[in-house]
Amino acid sequence: MAISEGNILLRMSGREGILSMLRDFSSDIVIIQQTQPDPYLVRMIRANRFDIPIMIIARNLIAIDTAEVISAGADDCVSITIEPVELLARIKAVVRRGRGYGTTSQIITIGRLTVKEDTQEVLLDNDPILLTHAEYEVVSLMARRRGSLLNKSVILSALYADGNRPASKTIDVMVCRIRQKMRKRGIIEPFKTSWGMGYRLNENAFLPLGAREKDNLDVPNYVTKESSLPITGGLNIVQTSKRLDNA
């Protein structure tokens, strides 16, 4: 779901296609419409390690069913008769909580890295890094989704929500440019690459220098294999754009 300036970008999927949709498209929230709350899809999403917020909209709400879907991992459960203005407010609140900040906080801090979403700045050791708008969006997306593998389709979907997406090679070029800029500031490997799959933020690269040196002394240098799984600015829900007021 992508909500921006009152518009909603809505991607529709049946239960059989929801996991592939989450892997292939950047989304901020999953909204499941049901006759009555059923935890099956919620459990399936959580079992596949997607930490995206989930909202249930149900026709028949019974307290015990609502409690069951929330216990399974849903973030909110509302009646289908909910007023559009309240629905939008609830969606925004759930997405804010999912991103880890409240109404007034638009700052993401990961060690030496700071992303200011209100001013669209990326700082390293509190010193701004000069990025293009698209490069900022890539860093911001990876910071919000830290720990998750983002394939090129997800990143392109986040950057070009209107559907006019360039070739996927564009992402490789942008990531390369961001790497070059960060390496000049001492961050040797800001992103981890899973070849043929995508990128994710390398949080260890942004550890304070003292902490990293201590880790190098205390921890044996084991060789490890990466395994990871795969959601923009604004809110991303998914089909034709509509005004929420017309819902």
N, C-alpha and C positions, 0 to 999 in steps of 0.2 A: 504494500500500500504506500502510495506517495501522496502526501497532502502538502500543498504549497499555495499560499494566498487563497485559501478557500476551495481549491481544486483537489479532486481525488483522482489518482491513477490506480485503477483496480484491476488486478489480474485474477481471473477466475480459474478454479481448478476443482476437479472432483477429488475424492479422497485418494484415488489410486495415483494421482499425479502430483500430490502436494510436496513430496520429498524432492522430486526432480526440479520442481519449480523453485523451491527454496535454495537448491544448489545453483541454479542457473540464473536467478534474478536477485537483485538486491532489494530487500524488503525490510521495513521497520516493525511490522506487526502482522500476525496472522489473525484473520477474523473468520471464525467458523460459525456458519448459520445452521441451526439444527431445530428439529421439532421439540426435543427436550435435551438437556445437557447430557452428553455421552462422552466419557473420558477416553475412548479408544484412540481418536486422532491425536489428542493431547499426549497420551503416553507414547504413541508412535513417533511423534516429533521429538519429544524429550529423549527417547531411547536412541535416536540417531544423533544426539548431542547438539541439536540446534537450541541455542539459548534465546532465540527471538521471542518477544512478548506474544502472548496468545490471549485473544478475547473471544468469548462465546456469546453469540446472540441466539436466544432460544424462544420458541413460541410458548412453550409450557414450562414455567419455572417452578420447581419443587425444591424446598430447602435442602433435602438430603442429596438430590442430584447436583445442585449447585456446589455443595460442599465437596462432592466427589470429584468434580472436574477441577476445582481449585486445588484440591489435594494432589491431583495427578500432575499439576504444573501449569494450569491456566492462570492468567493474571487478573481476569475480570470475567464476570458473567452477567449479562443484562437481558432484559425482556425485549422482544422484537417491537414492542409498542413504545420504546424509548423515544423521546423527542430528539430530532437531529442535533440541536444545539448541545444537549447533554451528551449525546453519543460522541460528538467531536471533542468535547472537553475531556471525556473519559479516555478516548483514544490518545490524545496528546499527553495526558497524565501517565498512562501506562507506558508510552514510548519514552517519556522523560525518565521514568524509574528504570526502564530497561537499559538506558544509556548510562545510568549511574549518576545522574545529577538532577537537582530540583528545578523549580521554575526559574530561579534567578541565576543559577550556575550554568555557564556555558564554557567551562574550562576543563579540559582533560589533561591530566598530568601523569606521565609515565616516566619516572626517573628524571633524567635531564631534559626530556622532551615535554613541551607544553603546547597544546593546541587550543587556541582561543576562537571558539565558534562565532562569538558575537562580532569580532573584528576580522575574522578569517585570517588569523596569523598563526604561523608555526614558529616556536622559539626553541632554541637549544641553549641551555644554561642562561635562560632569560634574555637571550640575544636573538632578534628575529632572523629567520632564514628567508631570503628572497625567493619566492616561488610564484609561478603563474597561477591563475585561478584553478585550472585543471589539476595542476600538481598539488595545490592545497587540498582540493577535494579528495585526491587519492590518499594523502597522508591522514586527513580527517577521517575518512572511511575506515582505513586500517586501524587507526587509534580507537575508534568506536567499537570496531569488531576485533579488537586484539585477542589473540588466541585462536581465531578462526582463519581457515584458509579461504582466500577469496579468488575465485577463478576470473579469467578475463571478462567473461560474460557478465558476472556480477558487478565488476567495476565499471564496465561500459554502461550497464543499465543504470548505475547510480549517477554517472556523469552526464548521461544523455537520456534523460527520462522521456524526452519527446519522441524517442524512437529513431531519430536520425543519427545512427551510430556509425562511427568510422570503423576501419578494419581493426581487428584485435591487436595487430602489431603496434598500434598507437599506444597501448598500455605498456608494452615492453619499452618503448622509447621514453615514455614519461617516467617509468620506474628507474630507468638508467640515468636520466637527468637528475632525479631526486637523489639517487645514490651519490652521484658526483658532487652535488652540492653539500650533502651531509658528510661525505668523506673529507672534504676540505675543512670541516669543523671537528674532525676526529672520530666520527661515527663510521667505522669501517664497513659494517654490514647491517644497515638499518632494516632490511627486509630479508626474509628467508624465501628461497625459491623452491617450489616442488615442480620439477620439470614436467611439462605437459598438463599441469593442474592449476597452478596459480601462485599467489604470493600471500605472505602474512607478515605482520610486524614482528621484528625480532626484539622483544622487550629487553633481553639481556644486554643488547647493544647500548641501551640508554641508562644502564645502571650508573650511579655515581662512581667516579673513578676509584675512590677509596674502597667501595664495596666490591668492585670488580677485581681489584688487586688482591683483596682478602680471599675472594672465592677461588682465584687462581692458586693461592697458597694452600687452601684447606681442602679442595676437592680434586680427586684423581681425574685425569683427562681421559674419560671413557669415550669411545666412539659410539654414537647413538644413531638410530635410524629415525627419521621424521615420519610421523603419521598424523594426518590432520583431516579435518572435515570443514565443509563450508558451514551480514545482510547489510535515507541518505540525508544528506541534508534534508531537512523537512521531514515528512513522514512518508514512507513508501508502502500502501495496502494492496489492485492491479487490473483492464479492458479500456473502455473509452473514458476520457476525462469528463467529469461532471462537477457541477457546483453542489456542495453538500446541501445548500439551502433548497435545491430542487429535488432532493432525495424523497 
